[in-house]
Amino acid sequence: MTRSPKTVVPVLCYHSVGDVRRDGTLRWSVSPGDFDEQMALIRERGRTPMTVSGYAAALRGLAPLPPRPVLITFDDGFPDLAETALPMLRRHGLAATAYVIATRVGVAPPPDGDPSLDWDQLRELRSYGVEIGSHSRSHRALDCLRPTELHQEIAGSRQVLQDGTGTAVRSFAYPYGYHSTAVRTAVHAAGYSSACAVKNALSHPDDDVLAIARVLIERDTGVAGIAALLDGTGWPLAWRGERLRTRGWRAYRRARHLVHGARPRLSQPTL
C-alpha cells in the first residue's frame, strides 16, 4: 500500500487525562493541558473525528470514509474521562469512543486500585455522543482464557453495558491489545461489529475491522507526537495477521498463566 495522507487513519488510544498514577505509573496519564493542546491541534488540522463504529462501517464498505479522518479512543473508563476530557472534547467539537471495563462501573475500587466511571457518568458520555464500547468484563488477557471464561468476558460484558446504558454496544477493545483467532471469533459471535487492537501502527482503509490498529498515547507524547501521527510519519502502517513474535509472546504468557495465573501489566508488549 502506498502511504499518503489520504490513506492514513490515526487511531489514538488514551487512558487517563490527569496527573494521577494509573496502574502504578504516570505513563498513561496525559496532563489536562497537554490533552487540550492535542485536541486543539486535531481541530486546527481540519480532521474529521469518527467513532469506531462509524469507521468500521467505512471499512466494511457500508459508508464512505470522510476526508482526513481521525479516531480518539479511551480505554479502561477512568472518571477523568467524564470530569476532565469530556468538556475539552465538547469545546473542540470532537467525537470519541470509550471502552469500559463492565464490572468496574459504579463500583468502589479496592484500596490499591483505580476508580472507574459510574453509570450516571457513562450515560452523560453517551448523551453527548461518545460511543460506549466494551473493554471486557474484568480486564483479563483474553487469549489465555478457557472458552467459558472468554464468553463471560466478551458476551457478558456487552450485556452488562447494554443493560446499564440502554443502548447497543457494538465495539470491543482487547485488554492489553491481546487477541487470537479464538478471541476474534468470540467477539464476532457475541454480536460486536468491530474491535480495536493496539499494534502501535497507523490504520488505513484496508485495516482489519476486528483488529483496528491504534497508537498508545503516553504522557510524553506531546503535541509534536500527535502532529507526527496526523502527518502519517514515524509509525508503520497496520498489517494483517499475526507476526511470529506475537505468537511467541502469547505462548510465553500462556505458560505463565498456567503456572501463576499472572496478570499482565499495561506496560508489557501490546501487539
PyRosetta script that sets phi, psi and omega in degrees:
from pyrosetta import init, pose_from_sequence

init()
pose = pose_from_sequence("MTRSPKTVVPVLCYHSVGDVRRDGTLRWSVSPGDFDEQMALIRERGRTPMTVSGYAAALRGLAPLPPRPVLITFDDGFPDLAETALPMLRRHGLAATAYVIATRVGVAPPPDGDPSLDWDQLRELRSYGVEIGSHSRSHRALDCLRPTELHQEIAGSRQVLQDGTGTAVRSFAYPYGYHSTAVRTAVHAAGYSSACAVKNALSHPDDDVLAIARVLIERDTGVAGIAALLDGTGWPLAWRGERLRTRGWRAYRRARHLVHGARPRLSQPTL")
pose.set_psi(1, 135.2)
pose.set_omega(1, 177.9)
pose.set_phi(2, -82.1)
pose.set_psi(2, 125.6)
pose.set_omega(2, -179.3)
pose.set_phi(3, -78.4)
pose.set_psi(3, 131.5)
pose.set_omega(3, 173.9)
pose.set_phi(4, -154.8)
pose.set_psi(4, 159.9)
pose.set_omega(4, 179.6)
pose.set_phi(5, -56.9)
pose.set_psi(5, -24.3)
pose.set_omega(5, -178.5)
pose.set_phi(6, -74.2)
pose.set_psi(6, -25.1)
pose.set_omega(6, -175.0)
pose.set_phi(7, -105.2)
pose.set_psi(7, -11.1)
pose.set_omega(7, -180.0)
pose.set_phi(8, -86.0)
pose.set_psi(8, 128.1)
pose.set_omega(8, 179.3)
pose.set_phi(9, -122.6)
pose.set_psi(9, 100.2)
pose.set_omega(9, 178.8)
pose.set_phi(10, -70.9)
pose.set_psi(10, 127.4)
pose.set_omega(10, 175.4)
pose.set_phi(11, -117.7)
pose.set_psi(11, 107.0)
pose.set_omega(11, -173.6)
pose.set_phi(12, -89.8)
pose.set_psi(12, 135.7)
pose.set_omega(12, -179.8)
pose.set_phi(13, -117.7)
pose.set_psi(13, 104.6)
pose.set_omega(13, 175.0)
pose.set_phi(14, -97.1)
pose.set_psi(14, 164.0)
pose.set_omega(14, 172.1)
pose.set_phi(15, -121.6)
pose.set_psi(15, -72.0)
pose.set_omega(15, -177.8)
pose.set_phi(16, -118.4)
pose.set_psi(16, 145.1)
pose.set_omega(16, 173.1)
pose.set_phi(17, -116.4)
pose.set_psi(17, 97.7)
pose.set_omega(17, -176.5)
pose.set_phi(18, 171.5)
pose.set_psi(18, -170.5)
pose.set_omega(18, -178.7)
pose.set_phi(19, -118.3)
pose.set_psi(19, 30.3)
pose.set_omega(19, -179.1)
pose.set_phi(20, -110.3)
pose.set_psi(20, 140.8)
pose.set_omega(20, 177.2)
pose.set_phi(21, -66.4)
pose.set_psi(21, 136.9)
pose.set_omega(21, 174.3)
pose.set_phi(22, -122.0)
pose.set_psi(22, 132.9)
pose.set_omega(22, -176.0)
pose.set_phi(23, 55.6)
pose.set_psi(23, 33.5)
pose.set_omega(23, 175.0)
pose.set_phi(24, 80.5)
pose.set_psi(24, 9.4)
pose.set_omega(24, -177.4)
pose.set_phi(25, -145.1)
pose.set_psi(25, 152.9)
pose.set_omega(25, 173.6)
pose.set_phi(26, -86.7)
pose.set_psi(26, -3.5)
pose.set_omega(26, -174.1)
pose.set_phi(27, -55.0)
pose.set_psi(27, -36.7)
pose.set_omega(27, -173.8)
pose.set_phi(28, -99.9)
pose.set_psi(28, 9.5)
pose.set_omega(28, -179.9)
pose.set_phi(29, -107.3)
pose.set_psi(29, 104.7)
pose.set_omega(29, 177.5)
pose.set_phi(30, -83.4)
pose.set_psi(30, 130.7)
pose.set_omega(30, -177.9)
pose.set_phi(31, -63.1)
pose.set_psi(31, 147.9)
pose.set_omega(31, -179.9)
pose.set_phi(32, -56.7)
pose.set_psi(32, -40.0)
pose.set_omega(32, 179.4)
pose.set_phi(33, -63.3)
pose.set_psi(33, -42.4)
pose.set_omega(33, 177.8)
pose.set_phi(34, -65.2)
pose.set_psi(34, -41.7)
pose.set_omega(34, -179.8)
pose.set_phi(35, -62.0)
pose.set_psi(35, -43.3)
pose.set_omega(35, 179.7)
pose.set_phi(36, -61.5)
pose.set_psi(36, -42.1)
pose.set_omega(36, 178.3)
pose.set_phi(37, -64.7)
pose.set_psi(37, -38.4)
pose.set_omega(37, 179.9)
pose.set_phi(38, -66.9)
pose.set_psi(38, -41.2)
pose.set_omega(38, 178.3)
pose.set_phi(39, -67.5)
pose.set_psi(39, -37.5)
pose.set_omega(39, 177.3)
pose.set_phi(40, -62.5)
pose.set_psi(40, -39.2)
pose.set_omega(40, 178.8)
pose.set_phi(41, -63.6)
pose.set_psi(41, -42.7)
pose.set_omega(41, 178.8)
pose.set_phi(42, -59.5)
pose.set_psi(42, -43.2)
pose.set_omega(42, 179.0)
pose.set_phi(43, -66.1)
pose.set_psi(43, -44.9)
pose.set_omega(43, -177.6)
pose.set_phi(44, -64.1)
pose.set_psi(44, -30.6)
pose.set_omega(44, 179.8)
pose.set_phi(45, -77.3)
pose.set_psi(45, -2.9)
pose.set_omega(45, 178.3)
pose.set_phi(46, 72.4)
pose.set_psi(46, 28.7)
pose.set_omega(46, 179.2)
pose.set_phi(47, -75.9)
pose.set_psi(47, 148.2)
pose.set_omega(47, 177.6)
pose.set_phi(48, -98.4)
pose.set_psi(48, 109.3)
pose.set_omega(48, -178.9)
pose.set_phi(49, -74.8)
pose.set_psi(49, 139.3)
pose.set_omega(49, 179.6)
pose.set_phi(50, -129.9)
pose.set_psi(50, 151.6)
pose.set_omega(50, 165.7)
pose.set_phi(51, -78.9)
pose.set_psi(51, 164.7)
pose.set_omega(51, 179.4)
pose.set_phi(52, -65.1)
pose.set_psi(52, -40.3)
pose.set_omega(52, 179.9)
pose.set_phi(53, -65.4)
pose.set_psi(53, -35.5)
pose.set_omega(53, 175.2)
pose.set_phi(54, -64.2)
pose.set_psi(54, -41.9)
pose.set_omega(54, 177.7)
pose.set_phi(55, -66.8)
pose.set_psi(55, -39.7)
pose.set_omega(55, 179.3)
pose.set_phi(56, -61.2)
pose.set_psi(56, -37.9)
pose.set_omega(56, 177.5)
pose.set_phi(57, -61.6)
pose.set_psi(57, -38.8)
pose.set_omega(57, 177.4)
pose.set_phi(58, -67.9)
pose.set_psi(58, -40.4)
pose.set_omega(58, 178.4)
pose.set_phi(59, -62.3)
pose.set_psi(59, -32.4)
pose.set_omega(59, 179.8)
pose.set_phi(60, -84.1)
pose.set_psi(60, -1.8)
pose.set_omega(60, -179.6)
pose.set_phi(61, 79.3)
pose.set_psi(61, 16.8)
pose.set_omega(61, -177.4)
pose.set_phi(62, -93.6)
pose.set_psi(62, -10.6)
pose.set_omega(62, -179.9)
pose.set_phi(63, -153.6)
pose.set_psi(63, 153.5)
pose.set_omega(63, 178.4)
pose.set_phi(64, -73.7)
pose.set_psi(64, 149.6)
pose.set_omega(64, 174.5)
pose.set_phi(65, -82.1)
pose.set_psi(65, 125.3)
pose.set_omega(65, -178.5)
pose.set_phi(66, -70.7)
pose.set_psi(66, 167.7)
pose.set_omega(66, 178.2)
pose.set_phi(67, -68.7)
pose.set_psi(67, 139.4)
pose.set_omega(67, 173.3)
pose.set_phi(68, 51.6)
pose.set_psi(68, 56.1)
pose.set_omega(68, -176.9)
pose.set_phi(69, -73.3)
pose.set_psi(69, 153.5)
pose.set_omega(69, 173.3)
pose.set_phi(70, -148.2)
pose.set_psi(70, 146.8)
pose.set_omega(70, 177.8)
pose.set_phi(71, -122.3)
pose.set_psi(71, 136.5)
pose.set_omega(71, 177.1)
pose.set_phi(72, -116.9)
pose.set_psi(72, 117.7)
pose.set_omega(72, -178.2)
pose.set_phi(73, -124.7)
pose.set_psi(73, 155.6)
pose.set_omega(73, 177.9)
pose.set_phi(74, -131.0)
pose.set_psi(74, 134.6)
pose.set_omega(74, 176.4)
pose.set_phi(75, -107.5)
pose.set_psi(75, 151.2)
pose.set_omega(75, 170.0)
pose.set_phi(76, 89.2)
pose.set_psi(76, -33.3)
pose.set_omega(76, 175.9)
pose.set_phi(77, 79.3)
pose.set_psi(77, 48.0)
pose.set_omega(77, 175.9)
pose.set_phi(78, -74.4)
pose.set_psi(78, 151.6)
pose.set_omega(78, -176.9)
pose.set_phi(79, -60.1)
pose.set_psi(79, -27.4)
pose.set_omega(79, -177.7)
pose.set_phi(80, -67.8)
pose.set_psi(80, -11.7)
pose.set_omega(80, 172.9)
pose.set_phi(81, -61.9)
pose.set_psi(81, -44.1)
pose.set_omega(81, 178.5)
pose.set_phi(82, -81.0)
pose.set_psi(82, -37.9)
pose.set_omega(82, -172.3)
pose.set_phi(83, -79.6)
pose.set_psi(83, -35.2)
pose.set_omega(83, -173.0)
pose.set_phi(84, -117.4)
pose.set_psi(84, -49.0)
pose.set_omega(84, -174.4)
pose.set_phi(85, -72.6)
pose.set_psi(85, -40.9)
pose.set_omega(85, -175.4)
pose.set_phi(86, -58.6)
pose.set_psi(86, -46.6)
pose.set_omega(86, 178.2)
pose.set_phi(87, -58.3)
pose.set_psi(87, -34.2)
pose.set_omega(87, 179.0)
pose.set_phi(88, -72.8)
pose.set_psi(88, -39.9)
pose.set_omega(88, 175.9)
pose.set_phi(89, -60.7)
pose.set_psi(89, -42.0)
pose.set_omega(89, 178.6)
pose.set_phi(90, -62.4)
pose.set_psi(90, -46.3)
pose.set_omega(90, -176.4)
pose.set_phi(91, -62.1)
pose.set_psi(91, -35.4)
pose.set_omega(91, -178.2)
pose.set_phi(92, -94.7)
pose.set_psi(92, -1.3)
pose.set_omega(92, 176.9)
pose.set_phi(93, 66.3)
pose.set_psi(93, 42.9)
pose.set_omega(93, -174.8)
pose.set_phi(94, -112.6)
pose.set_psi(94, 136.3)
pose.set_omega(94, 174.8)
pose.set_phi(95, -82.9)
pose.set_psi(95, 159.8)
pose.set_omega(95, 180.0)
pose.set_phi(96, -155.8)
pose.set_psi(96, 167.7)
pose.set_omega(96, 175.2)
pose.set_phi(97, -129.4)
pose.set_psi(97, 130.8)
pose.set_omega(97, -178.7)
pose.set_phi(98, -113.5)
pose.set_psi(98, 123.2)
pose.set_omega(98, 178.2)
pose.set_phi(99, -101.4)
pose.set_psi(99, 119.6)
pose.set_omega(99, -167.9)
pose.set_phi(100, -115.4)
pose.set_psi(100, 140.3)
pose.set_omega(100, 174.5)
pose.set_phi(101, -82.6)
pose.set_psi(101, 112.4)
pose.set_omega(101, -163.4)
pose.set_phi(102, -59.0)
pose.set_psi(102, -48.2)
pose.set_omega(102, -172.9)
pose.set_phi(103, -77.9)
pose.set_psi(103, -3.2)
pose.set_omega(103, 178.1)
pose.set_phi(104, -94.1)
pose.set_psi(104, -13.5)
pose.set_omega(104, -176.5)
pose.set_phi(105, -65.1)
pose.set_psi(105, 124.3)
pose.set_omega(105, 176.8)
pose.set_phi(106, 72.4)
pose.set_psi(106, 11.4)
pose.set_omega(106, -178.2)
pose.set_phi(107, -109.3)
pose.set_psi(107, 133.6)
pose.set_omega(107, 178.3)
pose.set_phi(108, -63.4)
pose.set_psi(108, 134.3)
pose.set_omega(108, -178.3)
pose.set_phi(109, -73.5)
pose.set_psi(109, 157.8)
pose.set_omega(109, 172.5)
pose.set_phi(110, -65.7)
pose.set_psi(110, 165.4)
pose.set_omega(110, -176.1)
pose.set_phi(111, -53.4)
pose.set_psi(111, -34.1)
pose.set_omega(111, -177.6)
pose.set_phi(112, -105.2)
pose.set_psi(112, 15.2)
pose.set_omega(112, -176.0)
pose.set_phi(113, -106.7)
pose.set_psi(113, 173.3)
pose.set_omega(113, -179.9)
pose.set_phi(114, -96.5)
pose.set_psi(114, 147.2)
pose.set_omega(114, 178.9)
pose.set_phi(115, -74.6)
pose.set_psi(115, 165.7)
pose.set_omega(115, 178.7)
pose.set_phi(116, -130.7)
pose.set_psi(116, 165.0)
pose.set_omega(116, 171.7)
pose.set_phi(117, -57.0)
pose.set_psi(117, 151.3)
pose.set_omega(117, 169.6)
pose.set_phi(118, -99.4)
pose.set_psi(118, 175.4)
pose.set_omega(118, -174.8)
pose.set_phi(119, -66.4)
pose.set_psi(119, -35.2)
pose.set_omega(119, 177.7)
pose.set_phi(120, -63.5)
pose.set_psi(120, -42.2)
pose.set_omega(120, 178.2)
pose.set_phi(121, -64.5)
pose.set_psi(121, -39.2)
pose.set_omega(121, 179.9)
pose.set_phi(122, -64.6)
pose.set_psi(122, -41.0)
pose.set_omega(122, 178.3)
pose.set_phi(123, -69.3)
pose.set_psi(123, -32.5)
pose.set_omega(123, 175.5)
pose.set_phi(124, -63.7)
pose.set_psi(124, -44.0)
pose.set_omega(124, 177.1)
pose.set_phi(125, -58.9)
pose.set_psi(125, -45.5)
pose.set_omega(125, -178.2)
pose.set_phi(126, -63.9)
pose.set_psi(126, -37.7)
pose.set_omega(126, -178.3)
pose.set_phi(127, -66.7)
pose.set_psi(127, -28.3)
pose.set_omega(127, 177.1)
pose.set_phi(128, -76.2)
pose.set_psi(128, -23.4)
pose.set_omega(128, -178.0)
pose.set_phi(129, 116.4)
pose.set_psi(129, 2.8)
pose.set_omega(129, 174.4)
pose.set_phi(130, -68.2)
pose.set_psi(130, 125.6)
pose.set_omega(130, 177.4)
pose.set_phi(131, -72.3)
pose.set_psi(131, 135.3)
pose.set_omega(131, 177.5)
pose.set_phi(132, -102.4)
pose.set_psi(132, 121.7)
pose.set_omega(132, 177.2)
pose.set_phi(133, -121.3)
pose.set_psi(133, 170.5)
pose.set_omega(133, -179.3)
pose.set_phi(134, -95.3)
pose.set_psi(134, 138.3)
pose.set_omega(134, 172.5)
pose.set_phi(135, -115.1)
pose.set_psi(135, 31.3)
pose.set_omega(135, 179.1)
pose.set_phi(136, 88.1)
pose.set_psi(136, 175.7)
pose.set_omega(136, -178.2)
pose.set_phi(137, -78.4)
pose.set_psi(137, -43.4)
pose.set_omega(137, -175.2)
pose.set_phi(138, -140.6)
pose.set_psi(138, 14.8)
pose.set_omega(138, 173.2)
pose.set_phi(139, 65.0)
pose.set_psi(139, 53.4)
pose.set_omega(139, 175.6)
pose.set_phi(140, -103.7)
pose.set_psi(140, 159.9)
pose.set_omega(140, 176.0)
pose.set_phi(141, -72.7)
pose.set_psi(141, 102.5)
pose.set_omega(141, -168.0)
pose.set_phi(142, -65.7)
pose.set_psi(142, -30.1)
pose.set_omega(142, -176.0)
pose.set_phi(143, -78.1)
pose.set_psi(143, 4.2)
pose.set_omega(143, 174.8)
pose.set_phi(144, -109.1)
pose.set_psi(144, 3.3)
pose.set_omega(144, -172.0)
pose.set_phi(145, -97.2)
pose.set_psi(145, 157.3)
pose.set_omega(145, 173.3)
pose.set_phi(146, -76.5)
pose.set_psi(146, 160.6)
pose.set_omega(146, -175.9)
pose.set_phi(147, -55.1)
pose.set_psi(147, -41.1)
pose.set_omega(147, -179.5)
pose.set_phi(148, -65.9)
pose.set_psi(148, -39.9)
pose.set_omega(148, 177.7)
pose.set_phi(149, -66.7)
pose.set_psi(149, -39.3)
pose.set_omega(149, 179.2)
pose.set_phi(150, -60.4)
pose.set_psi(150, -42.8)
pose.set_omega(150, 179.2)
pose.set_phi(151, -62.5)
pose.set_psi(151, -42.3)
pose.set_omega(151, 179.6)
pose.set_phi(152, -63.0)
pose.set_psi(152, -42.3)
pose.set_omega(152, -177.4)
pose.set_phi(153, -69.1)
pose.set_psi(153, -36.3)
pose.set_omega(153, -173.3)
pose.set_phi(154, -94.6)
pose.set_psi(154, -60.9)
pose.set_omega(154, -178.8)
pose.set_phi(155, -72.1)
pose.set_psi(155, -39.3)
pose.set_omega(155, -179.3)
pose.set_phi(156, -62.7)
pose.set_psi(156, -40.6)
pose.set_omega(156, 179.9)
pose.set_phi(157, -65.7)
pose.set_psi(157, -37.9)
pose.set_omega(157, 179.6)
pose.set_phi(158, -61.7)
pose.set_psi(158, -43.5)
pose.set_omega(158, -179.2)
pose.set_phi(159, -65.1)
pose.set_psi(159, -42.1)
pose.set_omega(159, 179.2)
pose.set_phi(160, -60.2)
pose.set_psi(160, -45.8)
pose.set_omega(160, -177.2)
pose.set_phi(161, -70.5)
pose.set_psi(161, -37.4)
pose.set_omega(161, 177.9)
pose.set_phi(162, -66.7)
pose.set_psi(162, -40.9)
pose.set_omega(162, 178.1)
pose.set_phi(163, -64.0)
pose.set_psi(163, -38.6)
pose.set_omega(163, -175.7)
pose.set_phi(164, -77.3)
pose.set_psi(164, -30.6)
pose.set_omega(164, -177.0)
pose.set_phi(165, -103.5)
pose.set_psi(165, -16.9)
pose.set_omega(165, -178.5)
pose.set_phi(166, 71.3)
pose.set_psi(166, 22.1)
pose.set_omega(166, 179.3)
pose.set_phi(167, -140.0)
pose.set_psi(167, 158.2)
pose.set_omega(167, -178.2)
pose.set_phi(168, -69.3)
pose.set_psi(168, 140.2)
pose.set_omega(168, 175.4)
pose.set_phi(169, -108.8)
pose.set_psi(169, 114.4)
pose.set_omega(169, -170.5)
pose.set_phi(170, -112.9)
pose.set_psi(170, -9.5)
pose.set_omega(170, -175.2)
pose.set_phi(171, -127.4)
pose.set_psi(171, 152.0)
pose.set_omega(171, -175.5)
pose.set_phi(172, -132.7)
pose.set_psi(172, 147.7)
pose.set_omega(172, 172.9)
pose.set_phi(173, -125.7)
pose.set_psi(173, 127.4)
pose.set_omega(173, -177.0)
pose.set_phi(174, -71.6)
pose.set_psi(174, 125.3)
pose.set_omega(174, 174.9)
pose.set_phi(175, -55.6)
pose.set_psi(175, 132.4)
pose.set_omega(175, -178.0)
pose.set_phi(176, 63.1)
pose.set_psi(176, 4.9)
pose.set_omega(176, -176.1)
pose.set_phi(177, 80.7)
pose.set_psi(177, 0.7)
pose.set_omega(177, -173.2)
pose.set_phi(178, -79.1)
pose.set_psi(178, 126.8)
pose.set_omega(178, 175.1)
pose.set_phi(179, -152.0)
pose.set_psi(179, 164.5)
pose.set_omega(179, 179.9)
pose.set_phi(180, -147.2)
pose.set_psi(180, 178.8)
pose.set_omega(180, 178.2)
pose.set_phi(181, -59.1)
pose.set_psi(181, -43.2)
pose.set_omega(181, -180.0)
pose.set_phi(182, -63.8)
pose.set_psi(182, -39.9)
pose.set_omega(182, 179.9)
pose.set_phi(183, -66.9)
pose.set_psi(183, -44.6)
pose.set_omega(183, 178.5)
pose.set_phi(184, -61.5)
pose.set_psi(184, -41.0)
pose.set_omega(184, 178.5)
pose.set_phi(185, -61.8)
pose.set_psi(185, -41.5)
pose.set_omega(185, 179.6)
pose.set_phi(186, -66.6)
pose.set_psi(186, -37.9)
pose.set_omega(186, 177.9)
pose.set_phi(187, -63.1)
pose.set_psi(187, -45.6)
pose.set_omega(187, 179.2)
pose.set_phi(188, -64.7)
pose.set_psi(188, -42.6)
pose.set_omega(188, -178.7)
pose.set_phi(189, -65.5)
pose.set_psi(189, -28.5)
pose.set_omega(189, -179.0)
pose.set_phi(190, -77.2)
pose.set_psi(190, -7.6)
pose.set_omega(190, 175.9)
pose.set_phi(191, 103.8)
pose.set_psi(191, 5.4)
pose.set_omega(191, 176.6)
pose.set_phi(192, -77.3)
pose.set_psi(192, 144.9)
pose.set_omega(192, 178.3)
pose.set_phi(193, -103.2)
pose.set_psi(193, -4.5)
pose.set_omega(193, 177.1)
pose.set_phi(194, -156.6)
pose.set_psi(194, 162.2)
pose.set_omega(194, 176.2)
pose.set_phi(195, -152.2)
pose.set_psi(195, 145.2)
pose.set_omega(195, 179.1)
pose.set_phi(196, -106.9)
pose.set_psi(196, 133.0)
pose.set_omega(196, 169.4)
pose.set_phi(197, -98.8)
pose.set_psi(197, -152.5)
pose.set_omega(197, 172.3)
pose.set_phi(198, -123.1)
pose.set_psi(198, -80.2)
pose.set_omega(198, 177.6)
pose.set_phi(199, 73.1)
pose.set_psi(199, -20.8)
pose.set_omega(199, -173.5)
pose.set_phi(200, 47.7)
pose.set_psi(200, 56.2)
pose.set_omega(200, -179.4)
pose.set_phi(201, -146.1)
pose.set_psi(201, 164.4)
pose.set_omega(201, -179.0)
pose.set_phi(202, -88.6)
pose.set_psi(202, 132.7)
pose.set_omega(202, 176.8)
pose.set_phi(203, -76.4)
pose.set_psi(203, 171.9)
pose.set_omega(203, -177.2)
pose.set_phi(204, -164.2)
pose.set_psi(204, 169.3)
pose.set_omega(204, -174.2)
pose.set_phi(205, -63.5)
pose.set_psi(205, -12.9)
pose.set_omega(205, 176.4)
pose.set_phi(206, -104.2)
pose.set_psi(206, 16.0)
pose.set_omega(206, -179.3)
pose.set_phi(207, -67.7)
pose.set_psi(207, 162.2)
pose.set_omega(207, -179.6)
pose.set_phi(208, -80.9)
pose.set_psi(208, 118.7)
pose.set_omega(208, -175.2)
pose.set_phi(209, -66.5)
pose.set_psi(209, -18.4)
pose.set_omega(209, 176.4)
pose.set_phi(210, -103.1)
pose.set_psi(210, 11.4)
pose.set_omega(210, 174.4)
pose.set_phi(211, -156.7)
pose.set_psi(211, 56.8)
pose.set_omega(211, -177.5)
pose.set_phi(212, -64.5)
pose.set_psi(212, 130.4)
pose.set_omega(212, -176.9)
pose.set_phi(213, -74.9)
pose.set_psi(213, 137.8)
pose.set_omega(213, 174.7)
pose.set_phi(214, -131.5)
pose.set_psi(214, 164.6)
pose.set_omega(214, 174.7)
pose.set_phi(215, -117.4)
pose.set_psi(215, 127.3)
pose.set_omega(215, 177.9)
pose.set_phi(216, -71.1)
pose.set_psi(216, 126.9)
pose.set_omega(216, 178.0)
pose.set_phi(217, -96.4)
pose.set_psi(217, 120.5)
pose.set_omega(217, -175.7)
pose.set_phi(218, -107.4)
pose.set_psi(218, 174.2)
pose.set_omega(218, -175.2)
pose.set_phi(219, -60.9)
pose.set_psi(219, -33.5)
pose.set_omega(219, -176.9)
pose.set_phi(220, -98.3)
pose.set_psi(220, 12.4)
pose.set_omega(220, 179.0)
pose.set_phi(221, -61.8)
pose.set_psi(221, -47.0)
pose.set_omega(221, 175.4)
pose.set_phi(222, 70.3)
pose.set_psi(222, 174.6)
pose.set_omega(222, 179.2)
pose.set_phi(223, -65.1)
pose.set_psi(223, -36.6)
pose.set_omega(223, -179.6)
pose.set_phi(224, -63.0)
pose.set_psi(224, -38.1)
pose.set_omega(224, 177.8)
pose.set_phi(225, -66.2)
pose.set_psi(225, -40.1)
pose.set_omega(225, 177.2)
pose.set_phi(226, -67.0)
pose.set_psi(226, -38.7)
pose.set_omega(226, 178.3)
pose.set_phi(227, -60.7)
pose.set_psi(227, -41.5)
pose.set_omega(227, 178.7)
pose.set_phi(228, -63.7)
pose.set_psi(228, -40.5)
pose.set_omega(228, 177.3)
pose.set_phi(229, -62.6)
pose.set_psi(229, -43.3)
pose.set_omega(229, 179.7)
pose.set_phi(230, -66.0)
pose.set_psi(230, -29.3)
pose.set_omega(230, 177.0)
pose.set_phi(231, -81.5)
pose.set_psi(231, -10.0)
pose.set_omega(231, -179.3)
pose.set_phi(232, 75.0)
pose.set_psi(232, 28.8)
pose.set_omega(232, -178.5)
pose.set_phi(233, -118.9)
pose.set_psi(233, 153.5)
pose.set_omega(233, 174.4)
pose.set_phi(234, 85.9)
pose.set_psi(234, -3.6)
pose.set_omega(234, -179.2)
pose.set_phi(235, -136.1)
pose.set_psi(235, 146.4)
pose.set_omega(235, 178.2)
pose.set_phi(236, -74.3)
pose.set_psi(236, 160.5)
pose.set_omega(236, 169.1)
pose.set_phi(237, -76.1)
pose.set_psi(237, 145.4)
pose.set_omega(237, -177.9)
pose.set_phi(238, -62.3)
pose.set_psi(238, 146.2)
pose.set_omega(238, 178.9)
pose.set_phi(239, -109.9)
pose.set_psi(239, 163.3)
pose.set_omega(239, 175.0)
pose.set_phi(240, -101.9)
pose.set_psi(240, 151.7)
pose.set_omega(240, 178.7)
pose.set_phi(241, 78.5)
pose.set_psi(241, -177.6)
pose.set_omega(241, -177.2)
pose.set_phi(242, -103.9)
pose.set_psi(242, 143.3)
pose.set_omega(242, 173.3)
pose.set_phi(243, -88.4)
pose.set_psi(243, 160.5)
pose.set_omega(243, -176.7)
pose.set_phi(244, -58.9)
pose.set_psi(244, -41.0)
pose.set_omega(244, -177.9)
pose.set_phi(245, -67.2)
pose.set_psi(245, -28.3)
pose.set_omega(245, 176.3)
pose.set_phi(246, -65.1)
pose.set_psi(246, -44.9)
pose.set_omega(246, 178.4)
pose.set_phi(247, -64.3)
pose.set_psi(247, -39.4)
pose.set_omega(247, 178.6)
pose.set_phi(248, -65.5)
pose.set_psi(248, -41.5)
pose.set_omega(248, 178.2)
pose.set_phi(249, -63.7)
pose.set_psi(249, -38.2)
pose.set_omega(249, 178.4)
pose.set_phi(250, -65.1)
pose.set_psi(250, -43.1)
pose.set_omega(250, 179.5)
pose.set_phi(251, -59.6)
pose.set_psi(251, -41.4)
pose.set_omega(251, 178.9)
pose.set_phi(252, -64.0)
pose.set_psi(252, -45.2)
pose.set_omega(252, -178.6)
pose.set_phi(253, -66.9)
pose.set_psi(253, -37.9)
pose.set_omega(253, 177.7)
pose.set_phi(254, -63.3)
pose.set_psi(254, -39.2)
pose.set_omega(254, 178.0)
pose.set_phi(255, -64.3)
pose.set_psi(255, -42.3)
pose.set_omega(255, 177.4)
pose.set_phi(256, -65.5)
pose.set_psi(256, -38.0)
pose.set_omega(256, 179.5)
pose.set_phi(257, -63.0)
pose.set_psi(257, -41.5)
pose.set_omega(257, -179.9)
pose.set_phi(258, -65.3)
pose.set_psi(258, -34.7)
pose.set_omega(258, -176.6)
pose.set_phi(259, -86.5)
pose.set_psi(259, -44.8)
pose.set_omega(259, -170.8)
pose.set_phi(260, -115.5)
pose.set_psi(260, -16.0)
pose.set_omega(260, -170.0)
pose.set_phi(261, 62.1)
pose.set_psi(261, 35.5)
pose.set_omega(261, -171.4)
pose.set_phi(262, -66.9)
pose.set_psi(262, 140.3)
pose.set_omega(262, 175.5)
pose.set_phi(263, -96.9)
pose.set_psi(263, 123.1)
pose.set_omega(263, 177.9)
pose.set_phi(264, -69.7)
pose.set_psi(264, 158.3)
pose.set_omega(264, 174.4)
pose.set_phi(265, -105.3)
pose.set_psi(265, 156.8)
pose.set_omega(265, -174.1)
pose.set_phi(266, -59.7)
pose.set_psi(266, -27.3)
pose.set_omega(266, -175.1)
pose.set_phi(267, -78.8)
pose.set_psi(267, -5.5)
pose.set_omega(267, 175.7)
pose.set_phi(268, -73.9)
pose.set_psi(268, 164.6)
pose.set_omega(268, -177.1)
pose.set_phi(269, -52.4)
pose.set_psi(269, 135.6)
pose.set_omega(269, 177.1)
pose.set_phi(270, -121.5)
pose.set_psi(270, 102.2)
pose.set_omega(270, -169.4)
pose.set_phi(271, -109.4)
pose.dump_pdb("model.pdb")
